Amino acid sequence: METKLLKTTQVVAFICTIILFSGCTKNIITLDIGDENKPTGGNNPDGTSLITFNASVEDRNLLTRAMSPMNQGIKSALYAFDPSTQNGIKSTPSAQGLYITSSPGVLTGVNGYKMYLENGIFDFYAVSDNFSTIPPKFSAGKSEPLFNGIDYLWWHSPNLDVASSQVNIPVVYLHAATQVVIEMTEGDSIRLNKLVSAMITPPESGASMELATGVIPPATKLDVPDKMGINGTLAQYIMLPLKISTPMSLTLEVMVNGENTSRTYTVDVPVPDGELKAGNSYLFNAIIDGNAVTFSSVNVKNWTEVDETGNPLYPTLK
């Protein structure tokens, strides 16, 4: 998806700026990529543990364990904190590293990184873009500004006892953003040949995630229209959470009834109960009928998976 690629570039540029100017403030959480954070005294000495991880993603944030292994090639940032450090707000983590799924669900340290910890109790956190990009960095417990079009993931497991020579920890990610899916349906006297394009007005970007909770505060304003991913008659867009009383705007370009030129429809998209909540995927059924588009229903459903360009994948409607 052009939007995702563009905003990924913006994120990388912003990260570079943060690294350049942040200095050595102890509240800054940085990634030591490619080094092993072993205690001194040799390889895996007595009283230390090698920590390994596997990762999956919840279909919905209901903790029902309706989950799928994380796809191959996805990067994650893993953090371990002493519980007394208040989630990194007053201290740097005990260990941190950048990981990638070397195969579905299996997290491997980038450039050979391995996490070692002294035996004890730790709080673990993980964040991901659910993509091959490096996840956002955090300072004083808050992330750098976030963008629409990115499937931010978050996980936390508190008070884990690290007591053996090797400990494997399952990471079960929750979606921290929200998703809008538009399913096109033919109305009276309409034969839908092709959904050419779809544009929607997403929330204003720039919010930050709280590392302690995974919460991204909802935006209260809309941004400029952005392109949705398309597959057949399905369009999707991942956006930051939204809380607003006014509708979003949707513009559809379609080919119908075998006509040689496309038709363009612009319609207001109601925001259910004034809020698009984190972790929810909202399925809107849009009916094209003559010169109008109407919405027959909107339901919260399982997350629709997307490809590397942001186009939705089938099967999707669970």
HELIX and SHEET records of a PDB file:
HELIX    1   1 GLU A    2  SER A   22  1                                  21    
HELIX    2   2 PRO A   83  THR A   85  5                                   3    
HELIX    3   3 VAL A  110  GLY A  112  5                                   3    
HELIX    4   4 PRO A  272  GLY A  274  5                                   3    
SHEET    1   A 3 ILE A  28  ILE A  29  0                                        
SHEET    2   A 3 PHE A 138  SER A 139 -1                                        
SHEET    3   A 3 LYS A 142  SER A 143 -1                                        
SHEET    1   B 8 MET A  67  PRO A  69  0                                        
SHEET    2   B 8 THR A  48  GLU A  58 -1                                        
SHEET    3   B 8 VAL A 106  GLY A 109 -1                                        
SHEET    4   B 8 ALA A  95  SER A 103 -1                                        
SHEET    5   B 8 LYS A  75  PHE A  81 -1                                        
SHEET    6   B 8 GLY A 120  SER A 128 -1                                        
SHEET    7   B 8 LEU A 153  VAL A 162 -1                                        
SHEET    8   B 8 GLN A 166  HIS A 175 -1                                        
SHEET    1   C 3 MET A  67  PRO A  69  0                                        
SHEET    2   C 3 THR A  48  GLU A  58 -1                                        
SHEET    3   C 3 MET A 115  GLU A 118 -1                                        
SHEET    1   D 5 GLY A 229  ASN A 231  0                                        
SHEET    2   D 5 LEU A 234  MET A 239 -1                                        
SHEET    3   D 5 THR A 178  GLU A 186 -1                                        
SHEET    4   D 5 SER A 281  ASP A 289  1                                        
SHEET    5   D 5 ALA A 292  LYS A 301 -1                                        
SHEET    1   E 4 ASP A 226  LYS A 227  0                                        
SHEET    2   E 4 LEU A 192  ILE A 200 -1                                        
SHEET    3   E 4 MET A 248  VAL A 256 -1                                        
SHEET    4   E 4 ARG A 263  VAL A 269 -1                                        
SHEET    1   F 2 LEU A 242  LYS A 243  0                                        
SHEET    2   F 2 GLU A 275  LEU A 276 -1                                        
END                                                                             
